[in-house]
Amino acid sequence: MNFLQVKNGTWVRIIGFHGGWGMQRNFMQMGFLPGNTARIIRMAPFHGPLLIEVDGREIVIGRNVARHILVEEI
């Protein structure tokens, strides 16, 4: 599953990424490392961005980015 399939407030573990090496490197630089836990704080309406807590930081990402990050509920 990806971030778009998770409800607000749910804790997940990052398990991987879809996309090329450059995209994966960008995710890892933002703190989206496999094994890290994350939580969706808010998913904006009308296809807006997601506010995600990962590694103690709040990060805003767009839905096109969120669909490439694979997660599992914990």
PDB file of N, CA, C and O in Angstrom:
ATOM      1  N   MET A   1       0.850  -1.175   0.000  1.00  0.00           N
ATOM      2  CA  MET A   1       0.000   0.000   0.000  1.00  0.00           C
ATOM      3  C   MET A   1       0.891   1.233   0.000  1.00  0.00           C
ATOM      4  O   MET A   1       2.074   1.144   0.329  1.00  0.00           O
ATOM      5  N   ASN A   2       0.337   2.371  -0.364  1.00  0.00           N
ATOM      6  CA  ASN A   2       1.090   3.628  -0.336  1.00  0.00           C
ATOM      7  C   ASN A   2       0.396   4.609   0.610  1.00  0.00           C
ATOM      8  O   ASN A   2      -0.652   4.301   1.177  1.00  0.00           O
ATOM      9  N   PHE A   3       0.991   5.789   0.774  1.00  0.00           N
ATOM     10  CA  PHE A   3       0.446   6.770   1.720  1.00  0.00           C
ATOM     11  C   PHE A   3      -0.987   7.181   1.395  1.00  0.00           C
ATOM     12  O   PHE A   3      -1.736   7.533   2.306  1.00  0.00           O
ATOM     13  N   LEU A   4      -1.383   7.148   0.145  1.00  0.00           N
ATOM     14  CA  LEU A   4      -2.740   7.575  -0.213  1.00  0.00           C
ATOM     15  C   LEU A   4      -3.803   6.587   0.258  1.00  0.00           C
ATOM     16  O   LEU A   4      -4.988   6.921   0.285  1.00  0.00           O
ATOM     17  N   GLN A   5      -3.397   5.391   0.624  1.00  0.00           N
ATOM     18  CA  GLN A   5      -4.340   4.363   1.060  1.00  0.00           C
ATOM     19  C   GLN A   5      -4.439   4.261   2.582  1.00  0.00           C
ATOM     20  O   GLN A   5      -5.060   3.335   3.104  1.00  0.00           O
ATOM     21  N   VAL A   6      -3.834   5.203   3.285  1.00  0.00           N
ATOM     22  CA  VAL A   6      -3.796   5.188   4.751  1.00  0.00           C
ATOM     23  C   VAL A   6      -4.648   6.335   5.291  1.00  0.00           C
ATOM     24  O   VAL A   6      -4.641   7.432   4.734  1.00  0.00           O
ATOM     25  N   LYS A   7      -5.375   6.083   6.364  1.00  0.00           N
ATOM     26  CA  LYS A   7      -6.216   7.120   6.974  1.00  0.00           C
ATOM     27  C   LYS A   7      -5.387   8.055   7.852  1.00  0.00           C
ATOM     28  O   LYS A   7      -4.315   7.693   8.337  1.00  0.00           O
ATOM     29  N   ASN A   8      -5.907   9.260   8.043  1.00  0.00           N
ATOM     30  CA  ASN A   8      -5.261  10.237   8.930  1.00  0.00           C
ATOM     31  C   ASN A   8      -5.025   9.628  10.306  1.00  0.00           C
ATOM     32  O   ASN A   8      -5.871   8.902  10.828  1.00  0.00           O
ATOM     33  N   GLY A   9      -3.868   9.931  10.889  1.00  0.00           N
ATOM     34  CA  GLY A   9      -3.555   9.483  12.236  1.00  0.00           C
ATOM     35  C   GLY A   9      -2.969   8.089  12.329  1.00  0.00           C
ATOM     36  O   GLY A   9      -2.542   7.676  13.407  1.00  0.00           O
ATOM     37  N   THR A  10      -2.937   7.359  11.238  1.00  0.00           N
ATOM     38  CA  THR A  10      -2.444   5.988  11.251  1.00  0.00           C
ATOM     39  C   THR A  10      -0.920   5.959  11.185  1.00  0.00           C
ATOM     40  O   THR A  10      -0.310   6.653  10.371  1.00  0.00           O
ATOM     41  N   TRP A  11      -0.317   5.153  12.048  1.00  0.00           N
ATOM     42  CA  TRP A  11       1.134   4.962  12.017  1.00  0.00           C
ATOM     43  C   TRP A  11       1.473   3.855  11.036  1.00  0.00           C
ATOM     44  O   TRP A  11       0.806   2.822  10.993  1.00  0.00           O
ATOM     45  N   VAL A  12       2.515   4.081  10.251  1.00  0.00           N
ATOM     46  CA  VAL A  12       2.956   3.109   9.251  1.00  0.00           C
ATOM     47  C   VAL A  12       4.476   2.969   9.311  1.00  0.00           C
ATOM     48  O   VAL A  12       5.177   3.814   9.867  1.00  0.00           O
ATOM     49  N   ARG A  13       4.959   1.885   8.725  1.00  0.00           N
ATOM     50  CA  ARG A  13       6.401   1.685   8.548  1.00  0.00           C
ATOM     51  C   ARG A  13       6.688   1.789   7.055  1.00  0.00           C
ATOM     52  O   ARG A  13       5.985   1.189   6.241  1.00  0.00           O
ATOM     53  N   ILE A  14       7.705   2.537   6.701  1.00  0.00           N
ATOM     54  CA  ILE A  14       8.092   2.680   5.301  1.00  0.00           C
ATOM     55  C   ILE A  14       8.821   1.409   4.886  1.00  0.00           C
ATOM     56  O   ILE A  14       9.763   0.979   5.551  1.00  0.00           O
ATOM     57  N   ILE A  15       8.376   0.808   3.776  1.00  0.00           N
ATOM     58  CA  ILE A  15       8.988  -0.452   3.345  1.00  0.00           C
ATOM     59  C   ILE A  15       9.711  -0.341   2.006  1.00  0.00           C
ATOM     60  O   ILE A  15      10.483  -1.234   1.657  1.00  0.00           O
ATOM     61  N   GLY A  16       9.486   0.722   1.257  1.00  0.00           N
ATOM     62  CA  GLY A  16      10.181   0.852  -0.022  1.00  0.00           C
ATOM     63  C   GLY A  16       9.589   1.959  -0.873  1.00  0.00           C
ATOM     64  O   GLY A  16       8.789   2.770  -0.407  1.00  0.00           O
ATOM     65  N   PHE A  17      10.003   1.972  -2.136  1.00  0.00           N
ATOM     66  CA  PHE A  17       9.603   3.038  -3.050  1.00  0.00           C
ATOM     67  C   PHE A  17       9.353   2.483  -4.447  1.00  0.00           C
ATOM     68  O   PHE A  17       9.941   1.475  -4.838  1.00  0.00           O
ATOM     69  N   HIS A  18       8.485   3.144  -5.187  1.00  0.00           N
ATOM     70  CA  HIS A  18       8.357   2.942  -6.627  1.00  0.00           C
ATOM     71  C   HIS A  18       9.141   4.072  -7.268  1.00  0.00           C
ATOM     72  O   HIS A  18       9.129   5.195  -6.765  1.00  0.00           O
ATOM     73  N   GLY A  19       9.808   3.800  -8.346  1.00  0.00           N
ATOM     74  CA  GLY A  19      10.517   4.863  -9.051  1.00  0.00           C
ATOM     75  C   GLY A  19      11.999   4.580  -9.170  1.00  0.00           C
ATOM     76  O   GLY A  19      12.518   3.624  -8.595  1.00  0.00           O
ATOM     77  N   GLY A  20      12.663   5.423  -9.920  1.00  0.00           N
ATOM     78  CA  GLY A  20      14.084   5.268 -10.172  1.00  0.00           C
ATOM     79  C   GLY A  20      14.950   5.673  -8.995  1.00  0.00           C
ATOM     80  O   GLY A  20      14.461   6.133  -7.963  1.00  0.00           O
ATOM     81  N   TRP A  21      16.251   5.488  -9.178  1.00  0.00           N
ATOM     82  CA  TRP A  21      17.202   5.771  -8.110  1.00  0.00           C
ATOM     83  C   TRP A  21      17.161   7.236  -7.686  1.00  0.00           C
ATOM     84  O   TRP A  21      17.255   7.530  -6.494  1.00  0.00           O
ATOM     85  N   GLY A  22      17.025   8.161  -8.636  1.00  0.00           N
ATOM     86  CA  GLY A  22      16.985   9.581  -8.289  1.00  0.00           C
ATOM     87  C   GLY A  22      15.818   9.908  -7.382  1.00  0.00           C
ATOM     88  O   GLY A  22      15.962  10.679  -6.433  1.00  0.00           O
ATOM     89  N   MET A  23      14.652   9.322  -7.669  1.00  0.00           N
ATOM     90  CA  MET A  23      13.474   9.553  -6.831  1.00  0.00           C
ATOM     91  C   MET A  23      13.694   8.951  -5.445  1.00  0.00           C
ATOM     92  O   MET A  23      13.365   9.570  -4.433  1.00  0.00           O
ATOM     93  N   GLN A  24      14.250   7.747  -5.406  1.00  0.00           N
ATOM     94  CA  GLN A  24      14.514   7.105  -4.120  1.00  0.00           C
ATOM     95  C   GLN A  24      15.489   7.926  -3.286  1.00  0.00           C
ATOM     96  O   GLN A  24      15.307   8.057  -2.076  1.00  0.00           O
ATOM     97  N   ARG A  25      16.504   8.473  -3.907  1.00  0.00           N
ATOM     98  CA  ARG A  25      17.485   9.296  -3.196  1.00  0.00           C
ATOM     99  C   ARG A  25      16.803  10.528  -2.594  1.00  0.00           C
ATOM    100  O   ARG A  25      17.085  10.901  -1.456  1.00  0.00           O
ATOM    101  N   ASN A  26      15.903  11.161  -3.360  1.00  0.00           N
ATOM    102  CA  ASN A  26      15.176  12.327  -2.847  1.00  0.00           C
ATOM    103  C   ASN A  26      14.324  11.957  -1.640  1.00  0.00           C
ATOM    104  O   ASN A  26      14.286  12.702  -0.661  1.00  0.00           O
ATOM    105  N   PHE A  27      13.640  10.816  -1.697  1.00  0.00           N
ATOM    106  CA  PHE A  27      12.835  10.370  -0.561  1.00  0.00           C
ATOM    107  C   PHE A  27      13.711  10.179   0.671  1.00  0.00           C
ATOM    108  O   PHE A  27      13.355  10.612   1.767  1.00  0.00           O
ATOM    109  N   MET A  28      14.849   9.536   0.490  1.00  0.00           N
ATOM    110  CA  MET A  28      15.732   9.258   1.624  1.00  0.00           C
ATOM    111  C   MET A  28      16.308  10.544   2.211  1.00  0.00           C
ATOM    112  O   MET A  28      16.505  10.634   3.423  1.00  0.00           O
ATOM    113  N   GLN A  29      16.581  11.535   1.371  1.00  0.00           N
ATOM    114  CA  GLN A  29      17.082  12.815   1.875  1.00  0.00           C
ATOM    115  C   GLN A  29      16.030  13.540   2.710  1.00  0.00           C
ATOM    116  O   GLN A  29      16.371  14.319   3.600  1.00  0.00           O
ATOM    117  N   MET A  30      14.747  13.286   2.424  1.00  0.00           N
ATOM    118  CA  MET A  30      13.671  13.898   3.206  1.00  0.00           C
ATOM    119  C   MET A  30      13.407  13.134   4.500  1.00  0.00           C
ATOM    120  O   MET A  30      12.639  13.605   5.339  1.00  0.00           O
ATOM    121  N   GLY A  31      14.024  11.965   4.680  1.00  0.00           N
ATOM    122  CA  GLY A  31      13.823  11.177   5.890  1.00  0.00           C
ATOM    123  C   GLY A  31      12.954   9.959   5.702  1.00  0.00           C
ATOM    124  O   GLY A  31      12.690   9.240   6.666  1.00  0.00           O
ATOM    125  N   PHE A  32      12.501   9.704   4.489  1.00  0.00           N
ATOM    126  CA  PHE A  32      11.679   8.527   4.210  1.00  0.00           C
ATOM    127  C   PHE A  32      12.590   7.330   3.958  1.00  0.00           C
ATOM    128  O   PHE A  32      12.799   6.924   2.815  1.00  0.00           O
ATOM    129  N   LEU A  33      13.125   6.774   5.034  1.00  0.00           N
ATOM    130  CA  LEU A  33      14.034   5.641   4.936  1.00  0.00           C
ATOM    131  C   LEU A  33      13.274   4.357   5.226  1.00  0.00           C
ATOM    132  O   LEU A  33      12.433   4.334   6.124  1.00  0.00           O
ATOM    133  N   PRO A  34      13.551   3.283   4.483  1.00  0.00           N
ATOM    134  CA  PRO A  34      12.913   2.006   4.804  1.00  0.00           C
ATOM    135  C   PRO A  34      13.162   1.641   6.262  1.00  0.00           C
ATOM    136  O   PRO A  34      14.290   1.714   6.750  1.00  0.00           O
ATOM    137  N   GLY A  35      12.096   1.249   6.946  1.00  0.00           N
ATOM    138  CA  GLY A  35      12.163   0.909   8.363  1.00  0.00           C
ATOM    139  C   GLY A  35      11.718   2.035   9.277  1.00  0.00           C
ATOM    140  O   GLY A  35      11.331   1.777  10.417  1.00  0.00           O
ATOM    141  N   ASN A  36      11.761   3.284   8.810  1.00  0.00           N
ATOM    142  CA  ASN A  36      11.294   4.416   9.619  1.00  0.00           C
ATOM    143  C   ASN A  36       9.780   4.352   9.790  1.00  0.00           C
ATOM    144  O   ASN A  36       9.069   3.844   8.923  1.00  0.00           O
ATOM    145  N   THR A  37       9.297   4.871  10.914  1.00  0.00           N
ATOM    146  CA  THR A  37       7.859   4.975  11.116  1.00  0.00           C
ATOM    147  C   THR A  37       7.406   6.381  10.743  1.00  0.00           C
ATOM    148  O   THR A  37       8.166   7.345  10.833  1.00  0.00           O
ATOM    149  N   ALA A  38       6.162   6.468  10.326  1.00  0.00           N
ATOM    150  CA  ALA A  38       5.594   7.746   9.904  1.00  0.00           C
ATOM    151  C   ALA A  38       4.106   7.744  10.226  1.00  0.00           C
ATOM    152  O   ALA A  38       3.496   6.696  10.440  1.00  0.00           O
ATOM    153  N   ARG A  39       3.542   8.945  10.253  1.00  0.00           N
ATOM    154  CA  ARG A  39       2.108   9.097  10.535  1.00  0.00           C
ATOM    155  C   ARG A  39       1.567  10.203   9.650  1.00  0.00           C
ATOM    156  O   ARG A  39       2.182  11.261   9.515  1.00  0.00           O
ATOM    157  N   ILE A  40       0.417   9.954   9.048  1.00  0.00           N
ATOM    158  CA  ILE A  40      -0.259  11.004   8.286  1.00  0.00           C
ATOM    159  C   ILE A  40      -0.997  11.875   9.285  1.00  0.00           C
ATOM    160  O   ILE A  40      -1.916  11.418   9.965  1.00  0.00           O
ATOM    161  N   ILE A  41      -0.593  13.124   9.367  1.00  0.00           N
ATOM    162  CA  ILE A  41      -1.243  14.070  10.269  1.00  0.00           C
ATOM    163  C   ILE A  41      -2.496  14.625   9.616  1.00  0.00           C
ATOM    164  O   ILE A  41      -3.546  14.732  10.250  1.00  0.00           O
ATOM    165  N   ARG A  42      -2.376  14.976   8.345  1.00  0.00           N
ATOM    166  CA  ARG A  42      -3.524  15.561   7.646  1.00  0.00           C
ATOM    167  C   ARG A  42      -3.388  15.327   6.151  1.00  0.00           C
ATOM    168  O   ARG A  42      -2.303  15.438   5.580  1.00  0.00           O
ATOM    169  N   MET A  43      -4.509  15.001   5.536  1.00  0.00           N
ATOM    170  CA  MET A  43      -4.592  14.869   4.090  1.00  0.00           C
ATOM    171  C   MET A  43      -5.537  15.972   3.620  1.00  0.00           C
ATOM    172  O   MET A  43      -6.738  15.916   3.883  1.00  0.00           O
ATOM    173  N   ALA A  44      -5.003  16.961   2.934  1.00  0.00           N
ATOM    174  CA  ALA A  44      -5.811  18.110   2.515  1.00  0.00           C
ATOM    175  C   ALA A  44      -6.888  17.676   1.521  1.00  0.00           C
ATOM    176  O   ALA A  44      -6.657  16.777   0.711  1.00  0.00           O
ATOM    177  N   PRO A  45      -8.058  18.305   1.576  1.00  0.00           N
ATOM    178  CA  PRO A  45      -9.126  17.954   0.639  1.00  0.00           C
ATOM    179  C   PRO A  45      -8.816  18.434  -0.778  1.00  0.00           C
ATOM    180  O   PRO A  45      -7.868  19.184  -1.011  1.00  0.00           O
ATOM    181  N   PHE A  46      -9.634  17.984  -1.701  1.00  0.00           N
ATOM    182  CA  PHE A  46      -9.545  18.405  -3.104  1.00  0.00           C
ATOM    183  C   PHE A  46      -8.178  18.091  -3.705  1.00  0.00           C
ATOM    184  O   PHE A  46      -7.593  18.912  -4.412  1.00  0.00           O
ATOM    185  N   HIS A  47      -7.681  16.894  -3.415  1.00  0.00           N
ATOM    186  CA  HIS A  47      -6.408  16.414  -3.979  1.00  0.00           C
ATOM    187  C   HIS A  47      -5.219  17.271  -3.563  1.00  0.00           C
ATOM    188  O   HIS A  47      -4.242  17.392  -4.302  1.00  0.00           O
ATOM    189  N   GLY A  48      -5.308  17.860  -2.384  1.00  0.00           N
ATOM    190  CA  GLY A  48      -4.213  18.670  -1.855  1.00  0.00           C
ATOM    191  C   GLY A  48      -3.113  17.805  -1.261  1.00  0.00           C
ATOM    192  O   GLY A  48      -3.194  16.578  -1.313  1.00  0.00           O
ATOM    193  N   PRO A  49      -2.090  18.428  -0.701  1.00  0.00           N
ATOM    194  CA  PRO A  49      -0.929  17.696  -0.181  1.00  0.00           C
ATOM    195  C   PRO A  49      -1.217  16.986   1.140  1.00  0.00           C
ATOM    196  O   PRO A  49      -2.261  17.184   1.761  1.00  0.00           O
ATOM    197  N   LEU A  50      -0.270  16.163   1.546  1.00  0.00           N
ATOM    198  CA  LEU A  50      -0.335  15.430   2.800  1.00  0.00           C
ATOM    199  C   LEU A  50       0.693  16.011   3.760  1.00  0.00           C
ATOM    200  O   LEU A  50       1.810  16.340   3.362  1.00  0.00           O
ATOM    201  N   LEU A  51       0.311  16.134   5.024  1.00  0.00           N
ATOM    202  CA  LEU A  51       1.237  16.515   6.083  1.00  0.00           C
ATOM    203  C   LEU A  51       1.584  15.230   6.824  1.00  0.00           C
ATOM    204  O   LEU A  51       0.713  14.579   7.399  1.00  0.00           O
ATOM    205  N   ILE A  52       2.867  14.872   6.806  1.00  0.00           N
ATOM    206  CA  ILE A  52       3.318  13.599   7.356  1.00  0.00           C
ATOM    207  C   ILE A  52       4.384  13.848   8.411  1.00  0.00           C
ATOM    208  O   ILE A  52       5.284  14.667   8.221  1.00  0.00           O
ATOM    209  N   GLU A  53       4.273  13.136   9.522  1.00  0.00           N
ATOM    210  CA  GLU A  53       5.326  13.156  10.540  1.00  0.00           C
ATOM    211  C   GLU A  53       6.219  11.948  10.300  1.00  0.00           C
ATOM    212  O   GLU A  53       5.749  10.810  10.290  1.00  0.00           O
ATOM    213  N   VAL A  54       7.495  12.199  10.108  1.00  0.00           N
ATOM    214  CA  VAL A  54       8.462  11.114   9.932  1.00  0.00           C
ATOM    215  C   VAL A  54       9.739  11.487  10.671  1.00  0.00           C
ATOM    216  O   VAL A  54      10.286  12.574  10.489  1.00  0.00           O
ATOM    217  N   ASP A  55      10.197  10.576  11.499  1.00  0.00           N
ATOM    218  CA  ASP A  55      11.435  10.783  12.252  1.00  0.00           C
ATOM    219  C   ASP A  55      11.386  12.060  13.089  1.00  0.00           C
ATOM    220  O   ASP A  55      12.393  12.755  13.227  1.00  0.00           O
ATOM    221  N   GLY A  56      10.209  12.369  13.650  1.00  0.00           N
ATOM    222  CA  GLY A  56      10.054  13.537  14.510  1.00  0.00           C
ATOM    223  C   GLY A  56       9.904  14.862  13.786  1.00  0.00           C
ATOM    224  O   GLY A  56       9.843  15.910  14.428  1.00  0.00           O
ATOM    225  N   ARG A  57       9.841  14.836  12.461  1.00  0.00           N
ATOM    226  CA  ARG A  57       9.696  16.067  11.671  1.00  0.00           C
ATOM    227  C   ARG A  57       8.390  16.017  10.897  1.00  0.00           C
ATOM    228  O   ARG A  57       7.904  14.945  10.535  1.00  0.00           O
ATOM    229  N   GLU A  58       7.829  17.197  10.649  1.00  0.00           N
ATOM    230  CA  GLU A  58       6.630  17.290   9.819  1.00  0.00           C
ATOM    231  C   GLU A  58       7.045  17.689   8.411  1.00  0.00           C
ATOM    232  O   GLU A  58       7.761  18.671   8.215  1.00  0.00           O
ATOM    233  N   ILE A  59       6.587  16.914   7.432  1.00  0.00           N
ATOM    234  CA  ILE A  59       6.953  17.123   6.037  1.00  0.00           C
ATOM    235  C   ILE A  59       5.678  17.163   5.210  1.00  0.00           C
ATOM    236  O   ILE A  59       4.777  16.350   5.415  1.00  0.00           O
ATOM    237  N   VAL A  60       5.599  18.101   4.281  1.00  0.00           N
ATOM    238  CA  VAL A  60       4.463  18.193   3.365  1.00  0.00           C
ATOM    239  C   VAL A  60       4.896  17.623   2.024  1.00  0.00           C
ATOM    240  O   VAL A  60       5.918  18.024   1.466  1.00  0.00           O
ATOM    241  N   ILE A  61       4.104  16.676   1.509  1.00  0.00           N
ATOM    242  CA  ILE A  61       4.385  16.115   0.188  1.00  0.00           C
ATOM    243  C   ILE A  61       3.101  16.091  -0.631  1.00  0.00           C
ATOM    244  O   ILE A  61       2.004  15.986  -0.083  1.00  0.00           O
ATOM    245  N   GLY A  62       3.246  16.187  -1.922  1.00  0.00           N
ATOM    246  CA  GLY A  62       2.106  16.117  -2.824  1.00  0.00           C
ATOM    247  C   GLY A  62       1.635  14.687  -3.014  1.00  0.00           C
ATOM    248  O   GLY A  62       2.349  13.735  -2.698  1.00  0.00           O
ATOM    249  N   ARG A  63       0.440  14.552  -3.526  1.00  0.00           N
ATOM    250  CA  ARG A  63      -0.124  13.218  -3.737  1.00  0.00           C
ATOM    251  C   ARG A  63       0.647  12.407  -4.773  1.00  0.00           C
ATOM    252  O   ARG A  63       0.744  11.186  -4.655  1.00  0.00           O
ATOM    253  N   ASN A  64       1.194  13.072  -5.783  1.00  0.00           N
ATOM    254  CA  ASN A  64       1.983  12.339  -6.773  1.00  0.00           C
ATOM    255  C   ASN A  64       3.231  11.736  -6.146  1.00  0.00           C
ATOM    256  O   ASN A  64       3.668  10.659  -6.551  1.00  0.00           O
ATOM    257  N   VAL A  65       3.803  12.409  -5.176  1.00  0.00           N
ATOM    258  CA  VAL A  65       4.961  11.873  -4.454  1.00  0.00           C
ATOM    259  C   VAL A  65       4.509  10.768  -3.504  1.00  0.00           C
ATOM    260  O   VAL A  65       5.146   9.717  -3.430  1.00  0.00           O
ATOM    261  N   ALA A  66       3.422  10.994  -2.781  1.00  0.00           N
ATOM    262  CA  ALA A  66       2.939  10.051  -1.768  1.00  0.00           C
ATOM    263  C   ALA A  66       2.609   8.687  -2.355  1.00  0.00           C
ATOM    264  O   ALA A  66       2.758   7.673  -1.673  1.00  0.00           O
ATOM    265  N   ARG A  67       2.170   8.642  -3.593  1.00  0.00           N
ATOM    266  CA  ARG A  67       1.786   7.353  -4.177  1.00  0.00           C
ATOM    267  C   ARG A  67       2.994   6.478  -4.491  1.00  0.00           C
ATOM    268  O   ARG A  67       2.837   5.291  -4.777  1.00  0.00           O
ATOM    269  N   HIS A  68       4.195   7.045  -4.443  1.00  0.00           N
ATOM    270  CA  HIS A  68       5.409   6.278  -4.741  1.00  0.00           C
ATOM    271  C   HIS A  68       6.092   5.715  -3.500  1.00  0.00           C
ATOM    272  O   HIS A  68       7.071   4.978  -3.617  1.00  0.00           O
ATOM    273  N   ILE A  69       5.586   6.052  -2.307  1.00  0.00           N
ATOM    274  CA  ILE A  69       6.197   5.576  -1.062  1.00  0.00           C
ATOM    275  C   ILE A  69       5.358   4.418  -0.527  1.00  0.00           C
ATOM    276  O   ILE A  69       4.183   4.589  -0.201  1.00  0.00           O
ATOM    277  N   LEU A  70       5.970   3.246  -0.443  1.00  0.00           N
ATOM    278  CA  LEU A  70       5.272   2.039  -0.001  1.00  0.00           C
ATOM    279  C   LEU A  70       5.367   1.906   1.510  1.00  0.00           C
ATOM    280  O   LEU A  70       6.440   2.072   2.091  1.00  0.00           O
ATOM    281  N   VAL A  71       4.236   1.605   2.143  1.00  0.00           N
ATOM    282  CA  VAL A  71       4.167   1.528   3.603  1.00  0.00           C
ATOM    283  C   VAL A  71       3.344   0.324   4.034  1.00  0.00           C
ATOM    284  O   VAL A  71       2.617  -0.268   3.237  1.00  0.00           O
ATOM    285  N   GLU A  72       3.473  -0.029   5.320  1.00  0.00           N
ATOM    286  CA  GLU A  72       2.611  -1.040   5.933  1.00  0.00           C
ATOM    287  C   GLU A  72       2.158  -0.510   7.285  1.00  0.00           C
ATOM    288  O   GLU A  72       2.920   0.157   7.984  1.00  0.00           O
ATOM    289  N   GLU A  73       0.918  -0.807   7.650  1.00  0.00           N
ATOM    290  CA  GLU A  73       0.404  -0.354   8.949  1.00  0.00           C
ATOM    291  C   GLU A  73       1.098  -1.106  10.071  1.00  0.00           C
ATOM    292  O   GLU A  73       1.438  -2.282   9.941  1.00  0.00           O
ATOM    293  N   ILE A  74       1.303  -0.387  11.193  1.00  0.00           N
ATOM    294  CA  ILE A  74       1.903  -1.038  12.365  1.00  0.00           C
ATOM    295  C   ILE A  74       0.980  -0.906  13.557  1.00  0.00           C
ATOM    296  O   ILE A  74       1.302  -1.388  14.643  1.00  0.00           O
TER     297      ILE A  74
END
